[in-house]
């Protein structure tokens, strides 16, 4: 189950970084990514 969540989270992170053309959005993506990985682990 954790591997599935990790895969979904990675896909979200990848999409987020692609869409994050602005530094502000990229910073928020990093915060969401950190929170997401903490929950998965």
PyMOL Python script that loads the backbone (N, CA, C, O; Angstrom):
from pymol import cmd

cmd.read_pdbstr("""\
ATOM      1  N   UNK A   1       0.840  -1.205   0.000  1.00  0.00           N
ATOM      2  CA  UNK A   1       0.000   0.000   0.000  1.00  0.00           C
ATOM      3  C   UNK A   1       0.875   1.256   0.000  1.00  0.00           C
ATOM      4  O   UNK A   1       0.592   2.220  -0.712  1.00  0.00           O
ATOM      5  N   UNK A   2       1.932   1.236   0.799  1.00  0.00           N
ATOM      6  CA  UNK A   2       2.813   2.399   0.855  1.00  0.00           C
ATOM      7  C   UNK A   2       3.457   2.675  -0.499  1.00  0.00           C
ATOM      8  O   UNK A   2       3.642   3.832  -0.879  1.00  0.00           O
ATOM      9  N   UNK A   3       3.801   1.607  -1.231  1.00  0.00           N
ATOM     10  CA  UNK A   3       4.420   1.802  -2.541  1.00  0.00           C
ATOM     11  C   UNK A   3       3.442   2.489  -3.487  1.00  0.00           C
ATOM     12  O   UNK A   3       3.839   3.316  -4.308  1.00  0.00           O
ATOM     13  N   UNK A   4       2.155   2.142  -3.369  1.00  0.00           N
ATOM     14  CA  UNK A   4       1.134   2.773  -4.210  1.00  0.00           C
ATOM     15  C   UNK A   4       1.023   4.253  -3.869  1.00  0.00           C
ATOM     16  O   UNK A   4       0.963   5.098  -4.762  1.00  0.00           O
ATOM     17  N   UNK A   5       0.997   4.562  -2.584  1.00  0.00           N
ATOM     18  CA  UNK A   5       0.903   5.960  -2.163  1.00  0.00           C
ATOM     19  C   UNK A   5       2.132   6.734  -2.619  1.00  0.00           C
ATOM     20  O   UNK A   5       2.027   7.884  -3.046  1.00  0.00           O
ATOM     21  N   UNK A   6       3.290   6.104  -2.529  1.00  0.00           N
ATOM     22  CA  UNK A   6       4.525   6.764  -2.953  1.00  0.00           C
ATOM     23  C   UNK A   6       4.483   7.070  -4.443  1.00  0.00           C
ATOM     24  O   UNK A   6       4.908   8.140  -4.878  1.00  0.00           O
ATOM     25  N   UNK A   7       3.966   6.120  -5.224  1.00  0.00           N
ATOM     26  CA  UNK A   7       3.876   6.314  -6.674  1.00  0.00           C
ATOM     27  C   UNK A   7       2.928   7.456  -6.999  1.00  0.00           C
ATOM     28  O   UNK A   7       3.237   8.307  -7.833  1.00  0.00           O
ATOM     29  N   UNK A   8       1.767   7.477  -6.338  1.00  0.00           N
ATOM     30  CA  UNK A   8       0.792   8.542  -6.574  1.00  0.00           C
ATOM     31  C   UNK A   8       1.367   9.886  -6.153  1.00  0.00           C
ATOM     32  O   UNK A   8       1.187  10.892  -6.839  1.00  0.00           O
ATOM     33  N   UNK A   9       2.061   9.892  -5.020  1.00  0.00           N
ATOM     34  CA  UNK A   9       2.641  11.130  -4.520  1.00  0.00           C
ATOM     35  C   UNK A   9       3.718  11.634  -5.471  1.00  0.00           C
ATOM     36  O   UNK A   9       3.821  12.833  -5.728  1.00  0.00           O
ATOM     37  N   UNK A  10       4.518  10.707  -5.992  1.00  0.00           N
ATOM     38  CA  UNK A  10       5.572  11.093  -6.931  1.00  0.00           C
ATOM     39  C   UNK A  10       4.964  11.700  -8.189  1.00  0.00           C
ATOM     40  O   UNK A  10       5.478  12.687  -8.717  1.00  0.00           O
ATOM     41  N   UNK A  11       3.877  11.116  -8.667  1.00  0.00           N
ATOM     42  CA  UNK A  11       3.196  11.633  -9.860  1.00  0.00           C
ATOM     43  C   UNK A  11       2.682  13.044  -9.601  1.00  0.00           C
ATOM     44  O   UNK A  11       2.780  13.921 -10.460  1.00  0.00           O
ATOM     45  N   UNK A  12       2.129  13.253  -8.397  1.00  0.00           N
ATOM     46  CA  UNK A  12       1.627  14.575  -8.018  1.00  0.00           C
ATOM     47  C   UNK A  12       2.775  15.575  -7.964  1.00  0.00           C
ATOM     48  O   UNK A  12       2.670  16.690  -8.476  1.00  0.00           O
ATOM     49  N   UNK A  13       3.870  15.160  -7.337  1.00  0.00           N
ATOM     50  CA  UNK A  13       5.025  16.039  -7.206  1.00  0.00           C
ATOM     51  C   UNK A  13       5.570  16.415  -8.581  1.00  0.00           C
ATOM     52  O   UNK A  13       5.905  17.574  -8.828  1.00  0.00           O
ATOM     53  N   UNK A  14       5.656  15.430  -9.472  1.00  0.00           N
ATOM     54  CA  UNK A  14       6.157  15.676 -10.825  1.00  0.00           C
ATOM     55  C   UNK A  14       5.272  16.695 -11.537  1.00  0.00           C
ATOM     56  O   UNK A  14       5.773  17.640 -12.148  1.00  0.00           O
ATOM     57  N   UNK A  15       3.961  16.501 -11.458  1.00  0.00           N
ATOM     58  CA  UNK A  15       3.019  17.426 -12.098  1.00  0.00           C
ATOM     59  C   UNK A  15       3.123  18.809 -11.476  1.00  0.00           C
ATOM     60  O   UNK A  15       3.078  19.821 -12.176  1.00  0.00           O
ATOM     61  N   UNK A  16       3.260  18.842 -10.169  1.00  0.00           N
ATOM     62  CA  UNK A  16       3.339  20.107  -9.446  1.00  0.00           C
ATOM     63  C   UNK A  16       4.564  20.893  -9.894  1.00  0.00           C
ATOM     64  O   UNK A  16       4.477  22.096 -10.140  1.00  0.00           O
ATOM     65  N   UNK A  17       5.695  20.224 -10.000  1.00  0.00           N
ATOM     66  CA  UNK A  17       6.919  20.907 -10.404  1.00  0.00           C
ATOM     67  C   UNK A  17       6.834  21.396 -11.846  1.00  0.00           C
ATOM     68  O   UNK A  17       7.361  22.456 -12.181  1.00  0.00           O
ATOM     69  N   UNK A  18       6.169  20.619 -12.694  1.00  0.00           N
ATOM     70  CA  UNK A  18       6.009  21.026 -14.092  1.00  0.00           C
ATOM     71  C   UNK A  18       5.166  22.298 -14.173  1.00  0.00           C
ATOM     72  O   UNK A  18       5.452  23.192 -14.969  1.00  0.00           O
ATOM     73  N   UNK A  19       4.128  22.370 -13.341  1.00  0.00           N
ATOM     74  CA  UNK A  19       3.226  23.521 -13.365  1.00  0.00           C
ATOM     75  C   UNK A  19       3.784  24.716 -12.599  1.00  0.00           C
ATOM     76  O   UNK A  19       3.346  25.849 -12.795  1.00  0.00           O
ATOM     77  N   UNK A  20       4.748  24.453 -11.731  1.00  0.00           N
ATOM     78  CA  UNK A  20       5.277  25.520 -10.873  1.00  0.00           C
ATOM     79  C   UNK A  20       6.330  26.359 -11.596  1.00  0.00           C
ATOM     80  O   UNK A  20       7.531  26.183 -11.389  1.00  0.00           O
ATOM     81  N   UNK A  21       5.869  27.256 -12.430  1.00  0.00           N
ATOM     82  CA  UNK A  21       6.785  28.135 -13.144  1.00  0.00           C
ATOM     83  C   UNK A  21       7.223  29.306 -12.268  1.00  0.00           C
ATOM     84  O   UNK A  21       8.266  29.918 -12.500  1.00  0.00           O
ATOM     85  N   UNK A  22       6.412  29.602 -11.264  1.00  0.00           N
ATOM     86  CA  UNK A  22       6.733  30.706 -10.365  1.00  0.00           C
ATOM     87  C   UNK A  22       7.421  30.153  -9.116  1.00  0.00           C
ATOM     88  O   UNK A  22       7.082  29.070  -8.639  1.00  0.00           O
ATOM     89  N   UNK A  23       8.380  30.897  -8.598  1.00  0.00           N
ATOM     90  CA  UNK A  23       9.116  30.460  -7.415  1.00  0.00           C
ATOM     91  C   UNK A  23       8.184  30.205  -6.235  1.00  0.00           C
ATOM     92  O   UNK A  23       8.381  29.261  -5.470  1.00  0.00           O
ATOM     93  N   UNK A  24       7.169  31.056  -6.095  1.00  0.00           N
ATOM     94  CA  UNK A  24       6.232  30.920  -4.978  1.00  0.00           C
ATOM     95  C   UNK A  24       5.523  29.575  -5.041  1.00  0.00           C
ATOM     96  O   UNK A  24       5.408  28.874  -4.035  1.00  0.00           O
ATOM     97  N   UNK A  25       5.047  29.219  -6.239  1.00  0.00           N
ATOM     98  CA  UNK A  25       4.349  27.947  -6.397  1.00  0.00           C
ATOM     99  C   UNK A  25       5.303  26.787  -6.158  1.00  0.00           C
ATOM    100  O   UNK A  25       4.931  25.789  -5.541  1.00  0.00           O
ATOM    101  N   UNK A  26       6.534  26.917  -6.645  1.00  0.00           N
ATOM    102  CA  UNK A  26       7.511  25.847  -6.469  1.00  0.00           C
ATOM    103  C   UNK A  26       7.785  25.628  -4.981  1.00  0.00           C
ATOM    104  O   UNK A  26       7.927  24.491  -4.531  1.00  0.00           O
ATOM    105  N   UNK A  27       7.859  26.724  -4.222  1.00  0.00           N
ATOM    106  CA  UNK A  27       8.095  26.629  -2.785  1.00  0.00           C
ATOM    107  C   UNK A  27       6.944  25.892  -2.110  1.00  0.00           C
ATOM    108  O   UNK A  27       7.168  25.052  -1.239  1.00  0.00           O
ATOM    109  N   UNK A  28       5.716  26.204  -2.509  1.00  0.00           N
ATOM    110  CA  UNK A  28       4.549  25.536  -1.937  1.00  0.00           C
ATOM    111  C   UNK A  28       4.565  24.056  -2.302  1.00  0.00           C
ATOM    112  O   UNK A  28       4.201  23.209  -1.486  1.00  0.00           O
ATOM    113  N   UNK A  29       4.982  23.747  -3.517  1.00  0.00           N
ATOM    114  CA  UNK A  29       5.065  22.349  -3.949  1.00  0.00           C
ATOM    115  C   UNK A  29       6.036  21.588  -3.059  1.00  0.00           C
ATOM    116  O   UNK A  29       5.771  20.447  -2.678  1.00  0.00           O
ATOM    117  N   UNK A  30       7.154  22.212  -2.729  1.00  0.00           N
ATOM    118  CA  UNK A  30       8.145  21.567  -1.873  1.00  0.00           C
ATOM    119  C   UNK A  30       7.573  21.302  -0.488  1.00  0.00           C
ATOM    120  O   UNK A  30       7.841  20.257   0.105  1.00  0.00           O
ATOM    121  N   UNK A  31       6.788  22.238   0.028  1.00  0.00           N
ATOM    122  CA  UNK A  31       6.167  22.061   1.342  1.00  0.00           C
ATOM    123  C   UNK A  31       5.179  20.902   1.291  1.00  0.00           C
ATOM    124  O   UNK A  31       5.163  20.053   2.183  1.00  0.00           O
ATOM    125  N   UNK A  32       4.348  20.869   0.234  1.00  0.00           N
ATOM    126  CA  UNK A  32       3.371  19.790   0.090  1.00  0.00           C
ATOM    127  C   UNK A  32       4.084  18.456  -0.062  1.00  0.00           C
ATOM    128  O   UNK A  32       3.643  17.446   0.486  1.00  0.00           O
ATOM    129  N   UNK A  33       5.189  18.451  -0.806  1.00  0.00           N
ATOM    130  CA  UNK A  33       5.943  17.221  -1.033  1.00  0.00           C
ATOM    131  C   UNK A  33       6.501  16.697   0.286  1.00  0.00           C
ATOM    132  O   UNK A  33       6.421  15.502   0.570  1.00  0.00           O
ATOM    133  N   UNK A  34       7.067  17.594   1.089  1.00  0.00           N
ATOM    134  CA  UNK A  34       7.628  17.187   2.379  1.00  0.00           C
ATOM    135  C   UNK A  34       6.544  16.613   3.277  1.00  0.00           C
ATOM    136  O   UNK A  34       6.750  15.590   3.930  1.00  0.00           O
ATOM    137  N   UNK A  35       5.394  17.267   3.310  1.00  0.00           N
ATOM    138  CA  UNK A  35       4.285  16.797   4.135  1.00  0.00           C
ATOM    139  C   UNK A  35       3.792  15.443   3.635  1.00  0.00           C
ATOM    140  O   UNK A  35       3.492  14.550   4.428  1.00  0.00           O
ATOM    141  N   UNK A  36       3.710  15.297   2.321  1.00  0.00           N
ATOM    142  CA  UNK A  36       3.236  14.048   1.730  1.00  0.00           C
ATOM    143  C   UNK A  36       4.166  12.891   2.036  1.00  0.00           C
ATOM    144  O   UNK A  36       3.709  11.808   2.400  1.00  0.00           O
ATOM    145  N   UNK A  37       5.472  13.107   1.892  1.00  0.00           N
ATOM    146  CA  UNK A  37       6.428  12.046   2.159  1.00  0.00           C
ATOM    147  C   UNK A  37       6.428  11.672   3.635  1.00  0.00           C
ATOM    148  O   UNK A  37       6.618  10.506   3.979  1.00  0.00           O
ATOM    149  N   UNK A  38       6.218  12.644   4.504  1.00  0.00           N
ATOM    150  CA  UNK A  38       6.168  12.360   5.940  1.00  0.00           C
ATOM    151  C   UNK A  38       4.996  11.440   6.250  1.00  0.00           C
ATOM    152  O   UNK A  38       5.117  10.529   7.069  1.00  0.00           O
ATOM    153  N   UNK A  39       3.858  11.677   5.595  1.00  0.00           N
ATOM    154  CA  UNK A  39       2.672  10.855   5.822  1.00  0.00           C
ATOM    155  C   UNK A  39       2.873   9.449   5.271  1.00  0.00           C
ATOM    156  O   UNK A  39       2.455   8.473   5.894  1.00  0.00           O
ATOM    157  N   UNK A  40       3.515   9.340   4.102  1.00  0.00           N
ATOM    158  CA  UNK A  40       3.736   8.033   3.476  1.00  0.00           C
ATOM    159  C   UNK A  40       4.663   7.190   4.337  1.00  0.00           C
ATOM    160  O   UNK A  40       4.414   6.004   4.550  1.00  0.00           O
ATOM    161  N   UNK A  41       5.724   7.799   4.827  1.00  0.00           N
ATOM    162  CA  UNK A  41       6.679   7.067   5.644  1.00  0.00           C
ATOM    163  C   UNK A  41       6.119   6.870   7.043  1.00  0.00           C
ATOM    164  O   UNK A  41       6.777   6.270   7.892  1.00  0.00           O
TER     165      UNK A  41
END
""", "prot")
cmd.dss("prot")
cmd.show_as("cartoon", "prot")
cmd.util.cbc("prot")
cmd.orient("prot")
